[in-house]
């Protein structure tokens, strides 16, 4: 299963690299005024679904572009579900930037068993198996050891603004960023979680994400030692926001997200 997932991510990545520089405005559709989907998103998701259907016909699939589709073979007593984001960071992809990724997770019930996130331009393959550790290009990874906010570098995103929501991340951003060494905005929540996992950043928070944005990355982060939670420290993520940080910073970040000042 491990090699199947990694091969699938690399095959999808090759399509992205081949097509990224060729796209124009005629190759995009608008989900909303700011939220776009490209022909490549759809092509990659179709490929991934085809490969999974051939290999695991009894498994269900949830894709960002196609929604949830039941197994092509009815027997799925253990309820396996593949969760796919064909291009996490479509805006970066369309604008010729490297910070986008393909994200695939395998769940059994509510438990994530496998997660893979691949950034094809950067050739970064993140992978984790439940209780098996986390890896970047087959090398074991761990979260950072940073213990205080002022020495930390964190990342966030603004899916809430893209959705036009009145309650958005700006209030948290303005409160938290002055307390940090610096902030990063990569544009792919899956990569943000993986960068927490390997210590490239110390923490991450965002709101208004979907399961396909975070399923693989959350497993990878947890297997690397991160604390992953909702904004209140519970497990209702991403519905109630998502926070991922090393164990020293998790509580400090959650405190700031819940501060009344």
Helices and strands as residue ranges (DSSP letters): H 2-20, G 25-27, E 28-30, E 36-38, H 39-55, E 60-63, E 67-69, E 80-88, H 90-94, E 101-108, E 111-119, E 124-129, E 134-136, E 139-140, G 149-151, E 153-156, H 159-162, H 170-176, G 177-179, E 182-184, H 189-197, E 203-206, H 211-223, E 227-229, E 242-245, H 247-257
